[in-house]
Amino acid sequence: MENSNKDSSSSSSSQLSSVGIKCMSTLVGYPILLQHEETLMGSQMNNNHKDDNHNKNSGRAVCYYDVMAWMAYLSDIDDLLESIEENCRNISRQRKKNIAKGRRIRNEDGLVEIIIGGTSISSKADDNDYDANGNGNIPFLVSSSTGRMVRKSELHTERRLLRAARNFVSERALTLLPGSYKLWKDYLTFRSEVYMKEEEEEESKEEEEGKTQSKTDSKIESEKQSSSYSSLSKDYLIKCSDQAKKYHATVSAYERSLVRTNKYPRIWLMYATYVAQYDPSQSITTVRRLYDRALLALPATQHHLLWGDYLCYILQSIPPAGLAGGGGAHASPGGEGTIISNPTGHKSASFTMGPMVAWFLKCQGETQGQDHDHDQDQDQKQIMNIPSETVLRVLRRYALCFEPSARELLSNAALKRQRYGEAASTLVDMLNDPTFVSINGTTRHDLWMKLATICTQHPEEIQEAGVDFDAMVRAAL
């Protein structure tokens, strides 16, 4: 027994030395984060050296298993990351100003320091940072008072290390508290946002490099890449890229979270939205199966929280207000189910805004109070072209099993996709149901006229669907 304990402790220590040593060195370099580490390690030592009965009474080891203590730790790391990102934005703004004015920014003092979170990030300008005329490539943050400069790459490196350290801290917290919804949601949100930021940073970096590179060089480089990649398949490039590895690491985190938090709808919604946005293979089946897993895992009383996002993804449009999951009946203003105006023009103009709906609105440029001028063309390309059969099968499941008032939505979707037989049979079911009320305010007369138009224009499809229009007309006469 003792040998097994020794083996497990040695394996854990070797794992820490190989994975966490760089993250720990980054964390202890900031005095504000070092305080958290000292508090946590002190509580762990108290937990190891005191007996169990005394621990229950003294409460000295509470901090190590306190969710709020870990959240405060992560919040301080977020503040440091925000400070670094603000300095990076200042560098970019200064770069644009200097390029516009043609300013020379030769560094005379050499060494510069920026203090973030109690620690300093210093750098020294090299001769390689200037061209033949003494003008810099401007990778620095320039102080207007002293003229000192800080290399932008130093901030980028520190930001990358802090992001990895934050993931390391979250993993430590979840090892001790694997059932904490608050920790899991914070960790998954951060990983998803960092993945998005890294993509944007990579694109901006490529744009900057493209501006400095001549057209001939870029043409030669593109020819080299096309010749080297021509022998490789598309699937191989997708699966073996760095972005794909980061994507699968985040997906693994989501799957581990669902072991303990599979009864929380918000985790499922975040997971499905992340896969829909960043899956390298852009697989519609993967997203559909995720929503199916969520519907199986959650009780029926929570299904309305999923269907709004599910319908938004399947229809590639905002679901009509008034439907369960599409309307605002279950939403709370300012919370996760924020109610905003419906741009589709339905009579009841409100709907529940989930992660998928928010992403769709961002792609369409219709989110209220925000400017989405950047990357709108790229976001438009990300919207999927869902197959007609997939759309109709999901709508049948929703309209026939969960929300009968959605039969009109099913009928309109079938008519739009030239499934005239199914559209007519659905209209007959609505007309035979005396309790049916249209969510769009359609009268029964309008439904009769729509049915008559379909049956007269497409008689063969109607007959194959089993709709006896002649008998209905004779009965009416």
LUMNUTOR-205134 format. One line per 2 residues: number of its first residue (from 1); their letters; for each residue x negated, y negated, z of C-alpha. Coordinates in pm, 1 decimal. Last residue first. Example, Ala and Ser with C-alpha at 12.3 -4.5 7.8 and 13.67 -1.06 7.14 Angstrom:
2 = sa = -1367.0 106.0 714.0 ~ -1230.0 450.0 780.0
***
This chain:
477 = la = 7009.9 -2205.4 -5105.4 ~ 6756.2 -2182.0 -4820.4
475 = ar = 6782.7 -1804.7 -4813.4 ~ 6732.5 -1789.4 -5188.6
473 = vm = 6421.1 -2010.2 -5158.6 ~ 6275.3 -1798.2 -4877.7
471 = ad = 6341.4 -1478.0 -5074.2 ~ 6163.4 -1620.6 -5376.7
469 = fd = 5864.9 -1724.3 -5162.1 ~ 5797.5 -1368.8 -5047.8
467 = vg = 5452.5 -1415.6 -4884.4 ~ 5257.3 -1088.2 -4888.4
465 = ae = 4910.4 -1238.8 -4940.4 ~ 4894.0 -1083.6 -5289.8
463 = qi = 5219.3 -1259.9 -5379.2 ~ 5083.0 -1595.2 -5271.1
461 = ee = 4762.2 -1546.2 -5469.5 ~ 4968.8 -1473.1 -5782.0
459 = ph = 5209.5 -1764.5 -5731.8 ~ 4941.4 -2037.0 -5712.3
457 = qt = 5103.5 -2368.1 -5817.2 ~ 5459.1 -2289.5 -5709.0
455 = ci = 5361.1 -2128.2 -5378.5 ~ 5110.1 -2399.7 -5284.2
453 = ta = 5352.9 -2682.4 -5357.8 ~ 5637.6 -2513.9 -5170.6
451 = lk = 5418.4 -2460.8 -4864.3 ~ 5308.7 -2826.6 -4863.2
449 = mw = 5670.0 -2937.9 -4897.3 ~ 5779.2 -2716.7 -4609.8
447 = ld = 5495.2 -2847.7 -4389.1 ~ 5589.9 -3206.7 -4471.6
445 = hr = 5951.7 -3133.7 -4376.6 ~ 5834.4 -2978.9 -4050.6
443 = tt = 5666.4 -3309.1 -3963.8 ~ 5290.3 -3361.7 -3943.0
441 = gn = 5191.6 -3561.9 -3634.2 ~ 4826.0 -3459.6 -3649.5
439 = is = 4847.1 -3229.2 -3347.0 ~ 5145.7 -3057.1 -3510.7
437 = vf = 5401.4 -2911.6 -3271.0 ~ 5496.9 -2542.9 -3289.5
435 = tp = 5768.6 -2435.0 -3048.3 ~ 6013.6 -2322.8 -3318.3
433 = dn = 5755.0 -2081.8 -3466.7 ~ 5879.0 -1963.6 -3808.3
431 = lm = 5744.2 -2279.9 -3971.9 ~ 5397.5 -2227.2 -3818.8
429 = dv = 5386.7 -1861.4 -3927.1 ~ 5493.6 -1958.0 -4281.3
427 = lt = 5216.4 -2219.6 -4292.6 ~ 4961.5 -1953.8 -4194.1
425 = sa = 5087.0 -1724.1 -4471.7 ~ 5056.5 -2008.0 -4724.8
423 = ae = 4700.2 -2100.4 -4624.6 ~ 4595.8 -1733.6 -4628.7
421 = gy = 4727.7 -1690.7 -4981.2 ~ 4580.1 -2016.6 -5104.0
419 = rq = 4222.3 -1941.4 -5003.5 ~ 4089.9 -2221.3 -5224.2
417 = rk = 3830.9 -2340.2 -4968.9 ~ 4022.2 -2660.4 -4892.8
415 = la = 4344.6 -2460.6 -4860.9 ~ 4183.8 -2222.9 -4611.7
413 = an = 4051.6 -2515.7 -4405.1 ~ 4392.4 -2687.4 -4413.1
411 = sl = 4566.4 -2369.7 -4296.7 ~ 4314.0 -2309.7 -4019.0
409 = le = 4355.4 -2668.6 -3894.7 ~ 4733.8 -2620.1 -3901.4
407 = ra = 4687.6 -2302.8 -3700.7 ~ 4500.1 -2503.7 -3436.3
405 = sp = 4818.3 -2544.2 -3227.0 ~ 4792.4 -2172.8 -3143.1
403 = ef = 4474.2 -2229.5 -2932.9 ~ 4292.6 -1918.5 -2806.2
401 = cl = 4363.1 -1598.7 -3001.1 ~ 4520.9 -1695.7 -3336.5
399 = ay = 4372.9 -2043.0 -3376.7 ~ 4024.0 -1981.6 -3232.6
397 = rr = 3960.3 -1637.1 -3377.1 ~ 4109.4 -1740.1 -3709.8
395 = lv = 3893.6 -2054.1 -3706.9 ~ 3579.7 -1845.0 -3653.0
393 = rl = 3672.3 -1613.9 -3938.0 ~ 3758.7 -1902.9 -4169.2
391 = vt = 3430.4 -2084.0 -4116.9 ~ 3221.7 -1767.9 -4158.2
389 = es = 3404.1 -1678.6 -4481.7 ~ 3347.3 -2026.4 -4622.7
387 = pi = 2972.3 -2018.3 -4569.2 ~ 2833.5 -2302.3 -4349.8
385 = nm = 2618.6 -2559.0 -4528.7 ~ 2411.8 -2680.2 -4236.2
383 = iq = 2328.8 -3036.1 -4132.0 ~ 1948.8 -3074.9 -4118.0
381 = kq = 1934.1 -3266.2 -4444.9 ~ 2138.2 -3551.1 -4296.2
379 = dq = 1890.9 -3570.4 -4008.9 ~ 1605.6 -3626.0 -4254.6
377 = dq = 1787.9 -3908.2 -4427.3 ~ 1869.3 -4069.1 -4093.2
375 = dh = 1505.7 -4058.6 -3980.9 ~ 1504.8 -4403.8 -3825.2
373 = dh = 1802.0 -4637.4 -3865.1 ~ 1988.8 -4480.5 -3577.9
371 = dq = 2083.7 -4791.7 -3381.9 ~ 2283.1 -4726.2 -3066.8
369 = gq = 2599.9 -4876.1 -2916.5 ~ 2831.8 -4602.8 -3038.0
367 = te = 2696.8 -4297.0 -3216.0 ~ 2808.3 -4307.7 -3579.1
365 = gq = 2480.4 -4254.0 -3768.6 ~ 2600.0 -3928.9 -3925.2
363 = ck = 2305.3 -3733.0 -3791.9 ~ 2344.0 -3895.5 -3452.2
361 = lf = 2713.6 -3809.9 -3457.2 ~ 2626.2 -3447.0 -3527.8
359 = wa = 2373.3 -3446.9 -3245.6 ~ 2631.2 -3587.0 -3001.9
357 = vm = 2889.5 -3330.1 -3117.0 ~ 2638.2 -3049.8 -3063.6
355 = pg = 2542.2 -3175.9 -2717.8 ~ 2904.9 -3220.2 -2607.0
353 = mt = 3129.8 -3523.5 -2656.6 ~ 3491.5 -3440.0 -2575.6
351 = fs = 3733.9 -3601.3 -2817.6 ~ 3946.8 -3913.3 -2860.1
349 = as = 4166.7 -4063.3 -3130.2 ~ 4506.0 -3895.2 -3098.3
347 = kh = 4637.0 -3994.1 -3440.5 ~ 4341.6 -3853.1 -3626.9
345 = gt = 4116.9 -4095.6 -3816.9 ~ 3802.2 -3882.3 -3835.4
343 = pn = 3588.5 -4137.3 -3646.6 ~ 3720.1 -4024.1 -3304.6
341 = si = 3650.1 -4277.5 -3033.7 ~ 3450.5 -4166.5 -2733.2
339 = it = 3528.1 -3952.8 -2428.7 ~ 3225.9 -3832.7 -2233.2
337 = ge = 3236.3 -3465.9 -2139.0 ~ 2896.5 -3449.7 -1969.2
335 = gg = 2984.6 -3745.2 -1753.0 ~ 3055.6 -4111.8 -1820.0
333 = ps = 3429.1 -4060.2 -1853.7 ~ 3538.1 -3709.7 -1750.7
331 = ah = 3660.1 -3478.7 -2024.1 ~ 3907.5 -3192.9 -1998.1
329 = ag = 4199.8 -3368.4 -2166.2 ~ 3978.5 -3551.0 -2415.1
327 = gg = 4052.5 -3347.4 -2721.5 ~ 3841.9 -3102.8 -2920.5
325 = ga = 3780.1 -2832.7 -2663.7 ~ 4148.1 -2745.7 -2643.3
323 = lg = 4287.1 -2927.2 -2946.2 ~ 4442.7 -3272.4 -2915.0
321 = ap = 4164.7 -3452.7 -3097.3 ~ 4058.4 -3297.5 -3424.9
319 = pi = 3710.1 -3142.0 -3435.9 ~ 3432.2 -3379.7 -3552.7
317 = sq = 3277.9 -3250.0 -3872.5 ~ 3038.0 -2976.5 -3983.7
315 = li = 3333.8 -2735.2 -3958.5 ~ 3130.5 -2458.1 -3795.4
313 = yc = 2905.2 -2682.6 -3589.0 ~ 3186.0 -2910.0 -3469.1
311 = ly = 3406.1 -2606.8 -3403.4 ~ 3143.2 -2455.2 -3174.1
309 = dg = 3081.2 -2787.1 -2998.9 ~ 3449.5 -2829.1 -2912.1
307 = wl = 3496.6 -2456.8 -2848.2 ~ 3247.2 -2438.4 -2565.0
305 = lh = 3409.0 -2642.8 -2287.6 ~ 3750.5 -2500.4 -2379.0
303 = hq = 3609.9 -2155.8 -2298.1 ~ 3580.2 -2239.9 -1928.1
301 = ta = 3906.7 -2084.7 -1805.3 ~ 3836.1 -1779.0 -2022.6
299 = pl = 3541.5 -1684.2 -1801.7 ~ 3192.0 -1726.5 -1945.0
297 = al = 2964.5 -1444.7 -2064.5 ~ 3166.1 -1333.5 -2367.3
295 = la = 3222.6 -1686.4 -2494.2 ~ 2852.6 -1762.7 -2443.9
293 = rd = 2746.2 -1453.2 -2634.6 ~ 2972.4 -1555.0 -2924.2
291 = yl = 2824.1 -1905.2 -2918.2 ~ 2476.3 -1757.2 -2941.0
289 = rr = 2586.0 -1520.4 -3216.9 ~ 2701.7 -1814.7 -3426.3
287 = vt = 2373.0 -1997.7 -3374.3 ~ 2167.8 -1696.6 -3484.1
285 = ti = 2395.6 -1631.6 -3782.3 ~ 2346.7 -1985.9 -3910.7
283 = sq = 1971.9 -1928.0 -3936.6 ~ 1770.2 -2243.0 -4004.1
281 = sp = 1451.1 -2028.7 -4032.2 ~ 1243.3 -2280.8 -3837.1
279 = dy = 1516.3 -2310.1 -3568.8 ~ 1492.2 -2673.5 -3455.4
277 = qa = 1835.6 -2832.5 -3460.3 ~ 2075.3 -2536.7 -3448.0
275 = vy = 1852.6 -2358.5 -3196.4 ~ 1845.7 -2663.4 -2968.0
273 = ta = 2222.3 -2710.5 -2997.9 ~ 2288.6 -2345.7 -2909.7
271 = ym = 2062.5 -2361.1 -2602.8 ~ 2202.5 -2692.8 -2477.4
269 = lw = 2559.1 -2560.9 -2507.2 ~ 2470.1 -2234.5 -2332.4
267 = ir = 2300.2 -2418.0 -2045.7 ~ 2597.6 -2655.8 -2012.2
265 = py = 2844.9 -2367.2 -1987.5 ~ 2695.7 -2238.6 -1658.7
263 = kn = 2782.6 -1873.7 -1593.7 ~ 2465.0 -1741.5 -1756.9
261 = tr = 2250.4 -1919.3 -1496.7 ~ 2050.1 -1632.2 -1344.0
259 = vl = 1933.5 -1423.7 -1643.4 ~ 2030.8 -1713.1 -1869.7
257 = sr = 1724.7 -1907.9 -1757.7 ~ 1491.1 -1643.7 -1895.4
255 = ey = 1659.3 -1668.7 -2236.1 ~ 1625.2 -2047.0 -2235.9
253 = as = 1256.4 -2024.4 -2147.5 ~ 1201.2 -1772.8 -2428.6
251 = vt = 1370.2 -2014.1 -2670.1 ~ 1122.9 -2280.3 -2556.5
249 = ah = 828.7 -2050.3 -2629.7 ~ 988.0 -1957.4 -2964.6
247 = yk = 997.3 -2322.9 -3068.5 ~ 639.4 -2384.1 -2961.1
245 = ka = 527.0 -2086.8 -3170.4 ~ 735.5 -2205.8 -3466.1
243 = qd = 581.8 -2553.6 -3443.0 ~ 234.9 -2401.5 -3459.0
241 = sc = 320.7 -2219.9 -3781.6 ~ 312.1 -1839.8 -3803.8
239 = ki = 681.8 -1759.0 -3838.1 ~ 763.1 -2024.5 -4096.7
237 = ly = 450.4 -1965.4 -4306.8 ~ 513.9 -1590.3 -4314.0
235 = dk = 877.4 -1636.0 -4406.6 ~ 780.7 -1861.5 -4699.7
233 = sl = 548.4 -1599.8 -4845.8 ~ 179.4 -1662.7 -4892.0
231 = ss = -2.7 -1648.8 -5227.0 ~ 97.6 -2002.1 -5319.5
229 = ys = -22.5 -2141.1 -4989.0 ~ -387.4 -2192.0 -5093.5
227 = ss = -298.1 -2334.4 -5435.2 ~ -30.6 -2564.3 -5292.6
225 = qk = -266.2 -2682.0 -5019.1 ~ -548.0 -2758.4 -5261.8
223 = es = -314.7 -2942.1 -5498.2 ~ -175.4 -3145.6 -5206.8
221 = ei = -528.1 -3239.2 -5099.3 ~ -626.6 -3349.4 -5449.7
219 = ks = -314.9 -3564.6 -5477.7 ~ -372.8 -3712.3 -5132.6
217 = dt = -731.3 -3797.5 -5224.6 ~ -621.7 -3962.3 -5547.9
215 = ks = -353.3 -4165.2 -5373.8 ~ -593.6 -4301.6 -5115.5
213 = qt = -569.2 -4210.1 -4748.9 ~ -511.3 -4489.0 -4500.4
211 = kg = -134.4 -4494.8 -4545.8 ~ -106.6 -4116.0 -4546.1
209 = ee = -294.8 -4092.6 -4217.9 ~ -46.4 -4329.6 -4059.7
207 = ee = 249.2 -4134.4 -4204.8 ~ 101.9 -3803.4 -4089.6
205 = ks = 66.1 -3941.7 -3739.6 ~ 425.1 -4065.3 -3745.6
203 = ee = 542.2 -3718.6 -3850.4 ~ 338.7 -3546.8 -3580.3
201 = ee = 470.5 -3789.2 -3320.5 ~ 829.3 -3723.2 -3432.4
199 = ee = 778.7 -3346.5 -3410.9 ~ 611.2 -3383.1 -3072.6
197 = km = 901.3 -3594.2 -2950.7 ~ 1157.0 -3329.2 -3052.0
195 = yv = 962.4 -3051.5 -2879.2 ~ 919.8 -3277.1 -2575.9
193 = es = 1296.6 -3331.9 -2560.8 ~ 1368.9 -2957.8 -2568.6
191 = rf = 1107.5 -2880.1 -2304.5 ~ 1232.6 -3160.3 -2080.2
189 = tl = 1595.8 -3053.2 -2107.3 ~ 1499.9 -2693.2 -2035.1
187 = yd = 1307.8 -2787.3 -1720.1 ~ 1573.3 -3025.9 -1587.0
185 = kw = 1852.7 -2774.3 -1650.3 ~ 1653.8 -2493.4 -1486.3
183 = lk = 1567.1 -2700.4 -1182.4 ~ 1926.1 -2816.0 -1127.4
181 = ys = 2070.3 -2468.5 -1183.9 ~ 1851.8 -2320.2 -910.7
179 = gp = 1866.4 -1940.5 -923.3 ~ 1496.3 -1876.3 -979.6
177 = ll = 1390.3 -2078.5 -672.8 ~ 1033.4 -1970.8 -589.7
175 = tl = 932.5 -1877.6 -945.4 ~ 1147.7 -2166.2 -1066.1
173 = ar = 934.9 -2415.3 -875.0 ~ 610.8 -2272.4 -1010.6
171 = es = 750.1 -2276.3 -1367.1 ~ 854.6 -2637.9 -1324.8
169 = vf = 506.8 -2730.3 -1202.0 ~ 346.5 -2562.0 -1504.2
167 = nr = 585.7 -2735.0 -1743.7 ~ 484.6 -3064.6 -1584.1
165 = aa = 118.5 -2978.0 -1620.9 ~ 162.6 -2908.7 -1992.9
163 = rl = 329.9 -3246.7 -2036.6 ~ 58.1 -3412.6 -1830.7
161 = lr = -215.0 -3261.2 -2048.2 ~ -49.8 -3382.5 -2368.9
159 = re = -2.7 -3730.1 -2227.0 ~ -365.6 -3745.0 -2116.0
157 = th = -482.9 -3646.7 -2461.6 ~ -259.2 -3905.9 -2627.6
155 = le = -377.5 -4173.6 -2386.7 ~ -741.3 -4101.8 -2460.7
153 = sk = -666.8 -4088.2 -2834.7 ~ -543.9 -4446.3 -2819.0
151 = rv = -885.8 -4575.3 -2715.1 ~ -867.9 -4852.6 -2459.3
149 = mr = -979.4 -5206.4 -2537.8 ~ -1100.0 -5512.5 -2355.6
147 = gt = -1025.7 -5860.1 -2494.3 ~ -1013.5 -5999.6 -2142.3
145 = ss = -692.5 -6204.7 -2141.7 ~ -510.7 -6070.1 -2449.0
143 = sv = -582.3 -5708.2 -2353.0 ~ -614.4 -5482.4 -2655.3
141 = lf = -487.9 -5123.2 -2648.9 ~ -705.1 -4938.2 -2895.2
139 = pi = -696.1 -4722.3 -3210.0 ~ -750.3 -5037.3 -3418.2
137 = ng = -945.8 -4895.1 -3714.8 ~ -1179.0 -5180.0 -3624.0
135 = ng = -1311.0 -5458.0 -3839.3 ~ -1688.5 -5499.3 -3834.7
133 = na = -1712.0 -5552.2 -4209.3 ~ -1859.2 -5206.9 -4271.5
131 = dy = -1574.7 -5037.3 -4084.3 ~ -1537.4 -4998.5 -3712.7
129 = dn = -1441.6 -4708.1 -3487.2 ~ -1746.4 -4508.7 -3592.1
127 = dd = -1962.9 -4751.7 -3398.7 ~ -1805.5 -4621.1 -3081.3
125 = ak = -1567.1 -4792.6 -2841.0 ~ -1579.3 -4677.1 -2483.0
123 = ss = -1298.0 -4515.4 -2292.1 ~ -1136.6 -4519.7 -1950.4
121 = is = -818.1 -4372.6 -1806.0 ~ -787.2 -4468.0 -1439.5
119 = tg = -595.3 -4293.0 -1162.7 ~ -342.6 -4435.7 -916.2
117 = gi = -37.0 -4349.6 -1123.6 ~ -173.9 -4518.1 -1432.6
115 = ii = -474.0 -4753.8 -1415.8 ~ -613.7 -4847.2 -1757.2
113 = ev = -991.3 -4885.1 -1776.6 ~ -1228.0 -5028.3 -2037.8
111 = lg = -1595.9 -4972.7 -2114.4 ~ -1764.9 -5163.3 -2396.8
109 = de = -1769.7 -5528.4 -2302.3 ~ -1812.3 -5669.4 -2653.9
107 = nr = -1542.1 -5475.6 -2838.0 ~ -1498.4 -5586.2 -3198.8
105 = ir = -1136.6 -5674.5 -3259.0 ~ -1144.2 -5861.0 -3589.9
103 = rg = -795.3 -5986.3 -3680.0 ~ -652.4 -5935.6 -4029.6
101 = ka = -329.1 -6103.8 -3916.1 ~ -90.6 -5831.9 -4036.2
99 = in = -331.1 -5551.6 -3944.0 ~ -382.6 -5704.9 -3601.3
97 = kk = -9.4 -5734.0 -3539.0 ~ 63.4 -5380.2 -3655.7
95 = rq = -209.4 -5236.5 -3434.0 ~ -89.7 -5436.3 -3136.5
93 = rs = 258.2 -5287.0 -3175.0 ~ 113.9 -4937.3 -3201.2
91 = in = -107.5 -4993.5 -2898.5 ~ 184.4 -5125.7 -2696.0
89 = rc = 384.0 -4816.8 -2789.8 ~ 100.3 -4599.7 -2662.6
87 = ne = 95.7 -4800.0 -2339.1 ~ 469.4 -4739.1 -2297.4
85 = ei = 415.2 -4368.9 -2363.2 ~ 154.0 -4355.9 -2087.9
83 = se = 384.0 -4528.9 -1839.9 ~ 673.1 -4299.6 -1933.3
81 = ll = 452.5 -3996.5 -1878.7 ~ 358.5 -4126.7 -1535.2
79 = dd = 724.0 -4180.7 -1444.6 ~ 809.1 -3829.7 -1565.1
77 = id = 538.3 -3687.9 -1339.5 ~ 694.1 -3874.3 -1047.2
75 = sl = 1033.7 -3724.7 -1132.6 ~ 886.0 -3375.7 -1140.5
73 = ya = 759.9 -3411.4 -782.8 ~ 1092.2 -3560.2 -670.2
71 = mw = 1270.1 -3264.2 -828.9 ~ 1039.4 -3023.7 -646.8
69 = am = 1120.9 -3185.6 -313.8 ~ 1492.1 -3191.1 -405.0
67 = vd = 1494.0 -2817.1 -463.3 ~ 1350.5 -2739.7 -120.1
65 = yy = 1183.7 -2399.8 -96.3 ~ 829.5 -2525.6 -28.7
63 = cv = 969.2 -2818.1 167.8 ~ 1153.9 -2595.6 414.9
61 = ar = 836.5 -2441.6 549.9 ~ 826.7 -2654.8 867.3
59 = gs = 1190.8 -2572.3 952.4 ~ 1098.3 -2506.3 1317.4
57 = nk = 1377.1 -2264.9 1401.3 ~ 1373.3 -2033.0 1102.5
55 = nh = 997.5 -2050.1 1083.0 ~ 966.9 -1946.3 1447.9
53 = nd = 1167.0 -1631.8 1383.3 ~ 964.4 -1543.6 1073.5
51 = dk = 622.5 -1566.6 1234.6 ~ 388.1 -1851.4 1162.3
49 = hn = 67.1 -1840.5 960.6 ~ 204.0 -1781.9 607.7
47 = nn = 494.4 -2029.2 619.1 ~ 278.0 -2295.9 772.2
45 = mq = 28.3 -2242.3 493.0 ~ 304.9 -2277.4 233.5
43 = sg = 428.3 -2599.4 395.3 ~ 80.3 -2743.4 376.4
41 = ml = 45.5 -2637.7 11.2 ~ 367.6 -2817.3 -75.8
39 = te = 277.7 -3136.9 108.9 ~ -76.1 -3140.7 -27.7
37 = eh = 52.8 -3084.1 -381.1 ~ 305.2 -3366.1 -346.9
35 = ql = 37.1 -3604.6 -222.6 ~ -188.1 -3505.0 -511.8
33 = li = 82.6 -3620.0 -751.4 ~ 62.7 -3982.0 -630.1
31 = py = -315.9 -3958.8 -615.6 ~ -339.8 -3853.4 -982.3
29 = gv = -639.5 -3633.0 -1065.1 ~ -480.7 -3358.1 -857.6
27 = lt = -229.1 -3298.2 -1136.0 ~ -478.2 -3274.0 -1421.8
25 = sm = -700.1 -3033.0 -1229.7 ~ -394.9 -2824.1 -1151.3
23 = ck = -297.2 -2806.7 -1519.2 ~ -649.1 -2705.9 -1623.0
21 = ig = -663.9 -2432.9 -1358.7 ~ -315.4 -2304.0 -1436.1
19 = vs = -355.7 -2051.1 -1715.0 ~ -684.0 -1862.9 -1674.0
17 = sl = -749.5 -1931.4 -1306.7 ~ -385.2 -1879.5 -1216.7
15 = qs = -376.2 -1547.4 -1399.3 ~ -693.2 -1439.3 -1223.4
13 = ss = -536.3 -1527.7 -890.2 ~ -217.1 -1338.2 -975.1
11 = ss = -415.4 -1030.1 -1080.9 ~ -623.9 -1041.7 -763.3
9 = ss = -312.9 -1074.6 -546.7 ~ -140.3 -784.2 -723.0
7 = dk = -447.4 -562.4 -690.9 ~ -489.7 -647.6 -324.0
5 = ns = -123.4 -571.5 -255.4 ~ -155.0 -238.3 -437.7
3 = ne = -463.1 -154.0 -234.1 ~ -281.2 -236.0 90.3
1 = m = 0.0 0.0 0.0
***
